[in-house]
Amino acid sequence: MGIYDWVTSLTGSWGPALLSAYEANSLWINGAVILYGLVLLLTWQNTDRIADALVRQIVAQAHRAQGSRHGAKRKVRLSALHLSWDEALSEGRFPLIARQMDLVPRRLNMENLRRTISDEYLIKRSAPRLKRLDVEVER
């Protein structure tokens, strides 16, 4: 049984029409899917780059706040840290951002950046690096 027979058996009368439309336009359809995938990949990388800039700021400030208190685990509130969102925004090299599970990218601006990168996400992302400093960031 070939693909044509399989599609016909599953879809009935409209299956062959759909298959022939796809075969006639497969180059454009596949090209659009690949282009969308590439844009989404660049968008995710852009969001990661911006989040990494924020995590670097968190780690640097937590390290300064810790000072010479080695050995004792210290908690720092994220709201007490002064994050430069403008500086992180300038790290973006692509005009779109999205989280890994988002299928629709958003335009890169401050409002969408704040909506995309939450406090919980920053805490989770900075936790492994802060653990080495015996610092815990909480909301």
One Martini backbone bead per residue (centre of mass of N, CA, C, O) as a GRO file, in nm:
protein
  139
    1MET     BB    1   0.094   0.038   0.026
    2GLY     BB    2   0.066   0.356  -0.044
    3ILE     BB    3   0.026   0.683   0.030
    4TYR     BB    4  -0.223   0.728  -0.141
    5ASP     BB    5  -0.394   0.490  -0.027
    6TRP     BB    6  -0.378   0.574   0.269
    7VAL     BB    7  -0.509   0.855   0.246
    8THR     BB    8  -0.773   0.756   0.116
    9SER     BB    9  -0.861   0.561   0.350
   10LEU     BB   10  -0.871   0.802   0.575
   11THR     BB   11  -1.021   1.061   0.399
   12GLY     BB   12  -1.132   1.004   0.127
   13SER     BB   13  -1.216   1.247  -0.101
   14TRP     BB   14  -1.014   1.486   0.015
   15GLY     BB   15  -0.727   1.356   0.019
   16PRO     BB   16  -0.624   1.371  -0.278
   17ALA     BB   17  -0.646   1.680  -0.296
   18LEU     BB   18  -0.444   1.740  -0.069
   19LEU     BB   19  -0.204   1.581  -0.184
   20SER     BB   20  -0.184   1.733  -0.455
   21ALA     BB   21  -0.140   2.013  -0.330
   22TYR     BB   22   0.118   1.941  -0.184
   23GLU     BB   23   0.285   1.840  -0.425
   24ALA     BB   24   0.266   2.118  -0.582
   25ASN     BB   25   0.363   2.289  -0.288
   26SER     BB   26   0.609   2.172  -0.117
   27LEU     BB   27   0.830   2.384  -0.133
   28TRP     BB   28   0.670   2.615   0.009
   29ILE     BB   29   0.582   2.468   0.263
   30ASN     BB   30   0.863   2.372   0.362
   31GLY     BB   31   0.992   2.653   0.363
   32ALA     BB   32   0.801   2.778   0.576
   33VAL     BB   33   0.867   2.577   0.803
   34ILE     BB   34   1.173   2.633   0.814
   35LEU     BB   35   1.155   2.937   0.863
   36TYR     BB   36   0.994   2.923   1.124
   37GLY     BB   37   1.202   2.753   1.279
   38LEU     BB   38   1.433   2.959   1.259
   39VAL     BB   39   1.290   3.194   1.398
   40LEU     BB   40   1.235   3.042   1.664
   41LEU     BB   41   1.529   2.982   1.734
   42LEU     BB   42   1.625   3.280   1.742
   43THR     BB   43   1.425   3.364   1.961
   44TRP     BB   44   1.521   3.174   2.187
   45GLN     BB   45   1.815   3.274   2.190
   46ASN     BB   46   1.748   3.566   2.262
   47THR     BB   47   1.615   3.507   2.533
   48ASP     BB   48   1.863   3.369   2.659
   49ARG     BB   49   2.054   3.610   2.640
   50ILE     BB   50   1.886   3.799   2.821
   51ALA     BB   51   1.869   3.612   3.070
   52ASP     BB   52   2.177   3.595   3.113
   53ALA     BB   53   2.213   3.896   3.180
   54LEU     BB   54   2.036   3.886   3.435
   55VAL     BB   55   2.194   3.663   3.584
   56ARG     BB   56   2.460   3.816   3.602
   57GLN     BB   57   2.343   4.040   3.781
   58ILE     BB   58   2.253   3.864   4.015
   59VAL     BB   59   2.527   3.737   4.084
   60ALA     BB   60   2.685   3.996   4.132
   61GLN     BB   61   2.499   4.110   4.359
   62ALA     BB   62   2.509   3.864   4.547
   63HIS     BB   63   2.813   3.866   4.585
   64ARG     BB   64   2.827   4.149   4.712
   65ALA     BB   65   2.619   4.090   4.944
   66GLN     BB   66   2.786   3.865   5.079
   67GLY     BB   67   3.086   3.896   5.082
   68SER     BB   68   3.250   3.746   5.373
   69ARG     BB   69   3.008   3.517   5.411
   70HIS     BB   70   3.130   3.232   5.448
   71GLY     BB   71   2.929   2.927   5.506
   72ALA     BB   72   2.667   3.100   5.493
   73LYS     BB   73   2.355   3.097   5.417
   74ARG     BB   74   2.194   3.319   5.186
   75LYS     BB   75   1.927   3.551   5.151
   76VAL     BB   76   1.779   3.695   4.852
   77ARG     BB   77   1.594   3.939   4.719
   78LEU     BB   78   1.490   4.024   4.409
   79SER     BB   79   1.372   4.311   4.485
   80ALA     BB   80   1.663   4.412   4.601
   81LEU     BB   81   1.749   4.405   4.323
   82HIS     BB   82   1.914   4.587   4.050
   83LEU     BB   83   1.780   4.562   3.748
   84SER     BB   84   1.882   4.601   3.406
   85TRP     BB   85   1.664   4.589   3.153
   86ASP     BB   86   1.797   4.767   2.938
   87GLU     BB   87   2.060   4.608   2.919
   88ALA     BB   88   1.925   4.340   2.843
   89LEU     BB   89   1.781   4.446   2.588
   90SER     BB   90   2.059   4.507   2.437
   91GLU     BB   91   2.129   4.193   2.394
   92GLY     BB   92   1.944   4.190   2.169
   93ARG     BB   93   1.965   4.054   1.812
   94PHE     BB   94   1.652   4.018   1.791
   95PRO     BB   95   1.308   4.120   1.731
   96LEU     BB   96   1.247   3.854   1.904
   97ILE     BB   97   1.042   3.675   2.154
   98ALA     BB   98   1.051   3.354   2.347
   99ARG     BB   99   0.963   3.084   2.482
  100GLN     BB  100   1.015   2.751   2.439
  101MET     BB  101   0.682   2.692   2.426
  102ASP     BB  102   0.646   2.907   2.225
  103LEU     BB  103   0.489   2.967   1.894
  104VAL     BB  104   0.465   3.286   1.944
  105PRO     BB  105   0.617   3.556   1.879
  106ARG     BB  106   0.759   3.854   2.009
  107ARG     BB  107   0.823   4.164   2.039
  108LEU     BB  108   1.100   4.358   2.118
  109ASN     BB  109   1.021   4.475   2.441
  110MET     BB  110   0.965   4.563   2.758
  111GLU     BB  111   0.686   4.437   2.798
  112ASN     BB  112   0.751   4.153   2.674
  113LEU     BB  113   0.992   4.092   2.852
  114ARG     BB  114   0.839   4.092   3.127
  115ARG     BB  115   0.636   3.867   3.034
  116THR     BB  116   0.850   3.642   2.960
  117ILE     BB  117   1.039   3.724   3.210
  118SER     BB  118   1.027   3.596   3.508
  119ASP     BB  119   1.106   3.562   3.832
  120GLU     BB  120   1.102   3.253   3.843
  121TYR     BB  121   1.291   3.211   3.604
  122LEU     BB  122   1.537   3.359   3.728
  123ILE     BB  123   1.565   3.187   3.979
  124LYS     BB  124   1.600   2.915   3.838
  125ARG     BB  125   1.846   3.006   3.653
  126SER     BB  126   2.037   3.110   3.907
  127ALA     BB  127   2.068   2.880   4.120
  128PRO     BB  128   2.331   2.721   4.038
  129ARG     BB  129   2.525   2.969   4.069
  130LEU     BB  130   2.440   3.043   4.370
  131LYS     BB  131   2.513   2.781   4.517
  132ARG     BB  132   2.825   2.828   4.508
  133LEU     BB  133   2.774   3.099   4.704
  134ASP     BB  134   2.552   3.053   4.922
  135VAL     BB  135   2.292   3.155   4.756
  136GLU     BB  136   1.947   3.266   4.785
  137VAL     BB  137   1.678   3.330   4.578
  138GLU     BB  138   1.388   3.523   4.631
  139ARG     BB  139   1.073   3.675   4.586
   0.00000   0.00000   0.00000
